Amino acid sequence: MNKVWEEGSNLPISHRGDVIVVGGGASGVVAALAAARMGQQVILVEHEAFLGGNMTLPLPLLGYLDRQGNQIIAGIAEELVSKLRERGAADIHRQCPFHVSYTIVDAEAMKALLLEEIDKAGVKLLLYTTVVGVIMKDHSIEYVIVESKSGRQAIEGKIFIDASGDGDLAFQAGAPYELGDGKGEMQPPTLVFTLGNVDTDQFRRFCADNPELFDDFDLSDSHFAKNEKFIAIGLRRVIEEAGKAGEVTPPIDRVIMFHTMNPGEMAVNMTRPRGVDGTNNEDLTRGEVECRRQIGQIIEFLRRRVPGFNNARLLRTSHKMGLRETRRIMGEYVLTGKDLMAGVAFNDAIGKASYFIDVHHGSNEGFSLEFPQKVYGLPYRSLLPKGIDNLLVTGRCISSTREAMAATRVMPTCMALGQAAGVAAALSAQAGISPKKICIATLQSRLREQGVLLPN
Ligand SMILES: Cc1cc2nc3c(=O)[nH]c(=O)nc-3n(C[C@H](O)[C@H](O)[C@H](O)COP(=O)(O)OP(=O)(O)OC[C@H]3O[C@@H](n4cnc5c(N)ncnc54)[C@H](O)[C@@H]3O)c2cc1C
């Protein structure tokens, strides 16, 4: 690529804080709340015009419970869902033979609640603001550089948290990272869309009456019979039959849909552009265009082949594609799929989870799945990027292998990681030391006091 020299400039320092959080999705909002509630001056920088990240696509929250139905994720993650429930905007945690557990929430109510909570906690919020660079001093970040309608500015902080999902801040700061499988393959993104005018009772009865269409995913008739709010993943044979009949088929080998909080609505998680690198703007553009093209095909398939959908109407599409996989920042410990399968508890655990390894293939319509039978721990060292002293990573971009990330990426787990990052950042800022130097026992006891569930 040809290059052009950009003159250096004196940047205005627009804000100063103790803890700077980049990204206001599942992990970032919780990190900001946790740090602010411990008395820190927190600045939360978010690229979009709202908070919630992928939670607002919409998506169900997977994995509050383990396979036995015990709650394993609580703390702020549970507090937010309880507050939504009080407003009639969240369902109960439901056990699921495939998804372990799912909790349906109303995305619009979630957006409103997160803004209220961030305001109540005294967090300085900057929406419409994108982190594009850093100014380093030795091995520490001194300023993040942001761009917005106000131009290019610098924000000064003591401790920084990268909750951008893509590891943008850690990448800018020069932390080592891996991108997908290292050869260009990444899990595909999806533009989620919501259909209205669906006869969800008819669809649920069809699912309950045809359990063989869901046997790949252990979803039996009783699952559909007892859950009026349900996730449907399956119907592989119906898609194959449509293909044989020469009809338009979805770009994925199974349907993935879930009931929203509203009657007659199903959200559809089935668009799948191939070969998209979510850190490349040309790929992202191609992916968005392709997803919007696929929506028409998927609706046509559902109307023709799936009972309950014949009068379905497109109500809304998500604000952008959700990205399943981009950078994983390499840290003091790299969490592996083997750790998850063995149920390792970790002495430095800051949370626990039990969601399974769920790799959507980026180059074809299939999946690879592995199911840990035990609860596993989330090690604090995976939040500490190598080579940078005052940075924590949280959420999707923690230090992990592809396999481990394919499990820890679900949102309740990301919220648990966020709470740990926020508390660790507060302890570090209070003591004036690196997050790498804080006392793990103190971190764990603060988390326990806040209702977080740990494995040990
Ligand atoms: C299609 C799809 C379906 C999924 N299904 C489920 C599901 O059903 N249930 C489940 O629990 N999980 C699901 N997941 C996984 C889950 O949604 C994500 O892994 C999780 O939301 C990641 O949380 P996060 O906080 O790390 O990132 P995000 O939720 O992505 O939040 C990152 C935030 O950072 C902001 N940001 C990014 N870069 C910058 C920057 N440079 N400057 C400022 N702000 C920035 C973004 O705008 C965003 O708000 C799914 C993911 C996808 C993509």
The ligand as an ORCA input file, in Angstrom:
! r2SCAN-3c Opt
* xyz 0 1
  C     -23.754    -13.329     15.997
  C     -23.379    -13.611     17.399
  C     -24.203    -14.394     18.171
  C     -23.888    -14.609     19.491
  N     -24.762    -15.289     20.261
  C     -24.630    -15.236     21.594
  C     -25.699    -15.650     22.432
  O     -26.744    -16.078     21.959
  N     -25.533    -15.524     23.767
  C     -24.372    -15.077     24.337
  O     -24.302    -14.993     25.574
  N     -23.337    -14.685     23.550
  C     -23.458    -14.721     22.204
  N     -22.463    -14.260     21.401
  C     -21.183    -13.824     21.988
  C     -21.242    -12.460     22.628
  O     -22.248    -11.654     22.065
  C     -19.927    -11.673     22.542
  O     -18.811    -12.504     22.543
  C     -19.858    -10.698     23.732
  O     -20.887     -9.749     23.580
  C     -18.527    -10.026     23.821
  O     -18.619     -9.045     24.830
  P     -17.548     -7.893     24.861
  O     -17.914     -6.980     25.955
  O     -16.180     -8.483     24.850
  O     -17.712     -7.173     23.437
  P     -18.959     -6.450     22.750
  O     -20.258     -6.837     23.323
  O     -18.746     -6.656     21.288
  O     -18.705     -4.933     23.112
  C     -17.568     -4.232     22.621
  C     -17.909     -2.756     22.637
  O     -16.737     -2.009     22.341
  C     -17.029     -0.994     21.403
  N     -15.790     -0.722     20.674
  C     -15.133     -1.568     19.850
  N     -14.000     -0.996     19.421
  C     -13.941      0.248     19.988
  C     -13.013      1.312     19.914
  N     -11.880      1.209     19.192
  N     -13.279      2.445     20.607
  C     -14.408      2.563     21.348
  N     -15.329      1.568     21.447
  C     -15.082      0.423     20.785
  C     -18.119     -1.591     20.553
  O     -18.885     -0.602     19.899
  C     -18.930     -2.377     21.576
  O     -19.947     -1.613     22.173
  C     -22.706    -14.066     20.040
  C     -21.855    -13.307     19.256
  C     -22.188    -13.068     17.949
  C     -21.294    -12.215     17.137
*
